[in-house]
């Protein structure tokens, strides 16, 4: 998974990219999107005013995990001075 970000003028916003290459089943792609939105919702008070894009890049094994997404956003919070 990858996390990209860009500064913006409004509050933190999230974009999620989950292609068929990462998870062939639509159920898994939708689960990834739901988990990404939920983790973002829980951490958005700690995030700066930026646009965040979470992308499932390579073929993933098993079902999507919210823990991996949480780690990405938590690391981003720590590297920005929190």
Buried (B, 14 or more C-beta within 10 A) or exposed (E): BEBEBEEEEEEBBBEBBBEEEBBEEEEBBEBBBEBBBEBBEEBBEBBBEBBBBBBBEEEBEEEBBBEBBBBBBBEBBEEEEE
